[in-house]
Amino acid sequence: MLELTIQIEAGDLYDYMLRHSYNSPAGILGSTFGAVLILFALATKQWIFIVLGLVMLLYLPWTLFLKSRSQILSNPAFQEPLHYTLDEEGLCISQGDAREKLAWEYMHKAVSTGRSIILYTSPVNGTIFPRRQLGDRQAAVIEMISTHMPPAKVKIRS
């Protein structure tokens, strides 16, 4: 059994949102289209397309940055630390009087970024474990996830 107390900050939420958005078809398509517009502008010397390409490339990260700041300030769930218990049965998340237990077999996938380990509890919802808060327990968290989830669902780099 592994117990963690995590305080999610705006940077952690922003990292999660960036990873989630840029690994979706819409995020990939938007980035590709923005890059193509810039290349087209350079090839044809029609500079308006550089502006359009930059807008396409910078719009999503900027809006996600603002949204992460707003959610941290306005969502009560981010005001207090979350307590996680990872055990043989699954993941238990508690905060105050609220408690939720999720079995390992219902976990969607586990991924990592340079800043976090993310355990997706559904295709769009995830539990964020910021690496800086895990400290020396990071290896234990990765081992617990890797042991209880199918290898095809785990894409975590140490």
Contacts in CASP RR format, 6 or more apart in sequence:
PFRMAT RR
TARGET T0000
AUTHOR 0000-0000-0000
METHOD contacts of the structure
MODEL  1
MLELTIQIEAGDLYDYMLRHSYNSPAGILGSTFGAVLILFALATKQWIFI
VLGLVMLLYLPWTLFLKSRSQILSNPAFQEPLHYTLDEEGLCISQGDARE
KLAWEYMHKAVSTGRSIILYTSPVNGTIFPRRQLGDRQAAVIEMISTHMP
PAKVKIRS
1 85 0 8 1.000
1 86 0 8 1.000
1 87 0 8 1.000
1 88 0 8 1.000
2 85 0 8 1.000
2 86 0 8 1.000
2 87 0 8 1.000
2 137 0 8 1.000
2 140 0 8 1.000
2 141 0 8 1.000
2 144 0 8 1.000
3 83 0 8 1.000
3 84 0 8 1.000
3 85 0 8 1.000
3 86 0 8 1.000
4 83 0 8 1.000
4 84 0 8 1.000
4 85 0 8 1.000
4 86 0 8 1.000
4 129 0 8 1.000
4 133 0 8 1.000
4 134 0 8 1.000
4 137 0 8 1.000
4 141 0 8 1.000
5 81 0 8 1.000
5 82 0 8 1.000
5 83 0 8 1.000
5 84 0 8 1.000
6 81 0 8 1.000
6 82 0 8 1.000
6 84 0 8 1.000
6 128 0 8 1.000
6 129 0 8 1.000
6 130 0 8 1.000
6 133 0 8 1.000
7 80 0 8 1.000
7 81 0 8 1.000
7 82 0 8 1.000
7 133 0 8 1.000
8 72 0 8 1.000
8 78 0 8 1.000
8 82 0 8 1.000
8 128 0 8 1.000
8 130 0 8 1.000
9 72 0 8 1.000
9 130 0 8 1.000
10 68 0 8 1.000
10 69 0 8 1.000
10 72 0 8 1.000
11 68 0 8 1.000
11 115 0 8 1.000
12 115 0 8 1.000
12 116 0 8 1.000
12 128 0 8 1.000
12 130 0 8 1.000
13 68 0 8 1.000
13 71 0 8 1.000
13 72 0 8 1.000
13 78 0 8 1.000
13 128 0 8 1.000
14 64 0 8 1.000
14 65 0 8 1.000
14 68 0 8 1.000
14 69 0 8 1.000
15 113 0 8 1.000
15 114 0 8 1.000
15 115 0 8 1.000
15 116 0 8 1.000
15 128 0 8 1.000
16 113 0 8 1.000
16 116 0 8 1.000
16 118 0 8 1.000
16 126 0 8 1.000
16 128 0 8 1.000
17 64 0 8 1.000
17 67 0 8 1.000
17 68 0 8 1.000
18 61 0 8 1.000
18 64 0 8 1.000
18 113 0 8 1.000
19 111 0 8 1.000
19 113 0 8 1.000
19 116 0 8 1.000
19 118 0 8 1.000
20 124 0 8 1.000
21 27 0 8 1.000
21 60 0 8 1.000
21 64 0 8 1.000
22 28 0 8 1.000
22 31 0 8 1.000
22 60 0 8 1.000
27 60 0 8 1.000
30 56 0 8 1.000
30 60 0 8 1.000
31 56 0 8 1.000
31 57 0 8 1.000
31 60 0 8 1.000
33 53 0 8 1.000
33 56 0 8 1.000
34 52 0 8 1.000
34 53 0 8 1.000
34 54 0 8 1.000
34 56 0 8 1.000
34 57 0 8 1.000
35 53 0 8 1.000
35 57 0 8 1.000
37 49 0 8 1.000
37 50 0 8 1.000
37 52 0 8 1.000
37 53 0 8 1.000
37 56 0 8 1.000
38 49 0 8 1.000
38 50 0 8 1.000
38 53 0 8 1.000
38 54 0 8 1.000
38 57 0 8 1.000
40 46 0 8 1.000
40 49 0 8 1.000
41 47 0 8 1.000
41 48 0 8 1.000
41 49 0 8 1.000
41 50 0 8 1.000
41 53 0 8 1.000
42 50 0 8 1.000
71 78 0 8 1.000
72 78 0 8 1.000
77 95 0 8 1.000
80 95 0 8 1.000
80 96 0 8 1.000
81 95 0 8 1.000
82 93 0 8 1.000
82 94 0 8 1.000
82 95 0 8 1.000
83 93 0 8 1.000
83 94 0 8 1.000
83 95 0 8 1.000
84 91 0 8 1.000
84 92 0 8 1.000
84 93 0 8 1.000
84 94 0 8 1.000
84 127 0 8 1.000
84 129 0 8 1.000
85 91 0 8 1.000
85 92 0 8 1.000
85 94 0 8 1.000
86 92 0 8 1.000
86 141 0 8 1.000
86 144 0 8 1.000
86 145 0 8 1.000
88 148 0 8 1.000
89 101 0 8 1.000
89 103 0 8 1.000
89 104 0 8 1.000
90 101 0 8 1.000
90 102 0 8 1.000
90 103 0 8 1.000
90 104 0 8 1.000
90 107 0 8 1.000
90 148 0 8 1.000
91 101 0 8 1.000
91 102 0 8 1.000
91 104 0 8 1.000
91 107 0 8 1.000
91 119 0 8 1.000
91 121 0 8 1.000
91 127 0 8 1.000
92 99 0 8 1.000
92 100 0 8 1.000
92 101 0 8 1.000
92 102 0 8 1.000
93 99 0 8 1.000
93 100 0 8 1.000
93 102 0 8 1.000
93 127 0 8 1.000
94 100 0 8 1.000
102 121 0 8 1.000
104 148 0 8 1.000
104 149 0 8 1.000
106 121 0 8 1.000
107 119 0 8 1.000
107 120 0 8 1.000
107 121 0 8 1.000
107 149 0 8 1.000
107 153 0 8 1.000
108 120 0 8 1.000
108 121 0 8 1.000
108 122 0 8 1.000
108 123 0 8 1.000
108 153 0 8 1.000
109 120 0 8 1.000
109 149 0 8 1.000
109 153 0 8 1.000
109 154 0 8 1.000
109 155 0 8 1.000
110 117 0 8 1.000
110 118 0 8 1.000
110 119 0 8 1.000
110 120 0 8 1.000
110 145 0 8 1.000
110 146 0 8 1.000
110 149 0 8 1.000
110 153 0 8 1.000
110 154 0 8 1.000
110 155 0 8 1.000
110 156 0 8 1.000
111 117 0 8 1.000
111 118 0 8 1.000
111 120 0 8 1.000
111 155 0 8 1.000
111 156 0 8 1.000
112 118 0 8 1.000
112 155 0 8 1.000
112 156 0 8 1.000
112 157 0 8 1.000
114 131 0 8 1.000
114 157 0 8 1.000
115 130 0 8 1.000
115 131 0 8 1.000
115 132 0 8 1.000
116 128 0 8 1.000
116 129 0 8 1.000
116 130 0 8 1.000
116 131 0 8 1.000
117 128 0 8 1.000
117 129 0 8 1.000
117 131 0 8 1.000
117 134 0 8 1.000
117 138 0 8 1.000
117 141 0 8 1.000
117 142 0 8 1.000
117 145 0 8 1.000
117 156 0 8 1.000
118 126 0 8 1.000
118 127 0 8 1.000
118 128 0 8 1.000
118 129 0 8 1.000
119 126 0 8 1.000
119 127 0 8 1.000
119 129 0 8 1.000
119 145 0 8 1.000
120 126 0 8 1.000
120 127 0 8 1.000
121 127 0 8 1.000
129 141 0 8 1.000
131 138 0 8 1.000
134 141 0 8 1.000
138 158 0 8 1.000
139 158 0 8 1.000
142 156 0 8 1.000
142 158 0 8 1.000
145 154 0 8 1.000
145 156 0 8 1.000
146 154 0 8 1.000
146 156 0 8 1.000
END
